Amino acid sequence: MPPATAESPDRPNRVPWPPLIYLAVLAAAYLLEHFIPQFPAWPDSFFLRWLGSVLVLTGIGIAILGIMQFRADETTFHPTHAADNLAVDGIYRYTRNPMYLGAMVAFLGGALAARSPWLLVLLPPTAYALTRLAIEPEEAYLERRFGDAYRDYKSRTRRWI
């Protein structure tokens, strides 16, 4: 197979869905909080704020580990660029999508820390949108690009956790 490039016609996506999804979710949560505030009311709890902050930092850490492994494997983490190499080591031994998993953990933490029930309600649709718009096209691309090596990796490593 010819080397992958950012301009390659075969790439996972033409649209950078993950950042667009994240922005849409944050905007939707903000608007819902504004128009339908505190549904239902949450207590102002130091523990929930602390737990939320820990989860935000944990999620960011998980995503950073994914980016660092991509850099170590000399492949791109941009969702619209062609992959140069298949990442299967480091955090990728435990999850095929640490950056998306990290974002979801951070959003969960943000919901708790900000006392945002709407952000919490939007987590399942966010995971669904990421799966359909980003992960499934990326998986199909990686199968085309890396064949049996990716199928073997996919058979032993879970999509999320």
Secondary structure, DSSP 8 states (H G I E B T S, - for coil): -----TT-SS-S-SS-HHHHHHHHHHHHHHHHHHHSTTSS-----HHHHHHHHHHHHHHHHHHHHHHHHHHHTT----TTS--SS---SGGGGT-S-HHHHHHHHHHHHHHHHTT-HHHHHTHHHHHHHHIIIIIHHHHHHHHHHHTHHHHHHHHHS-S--
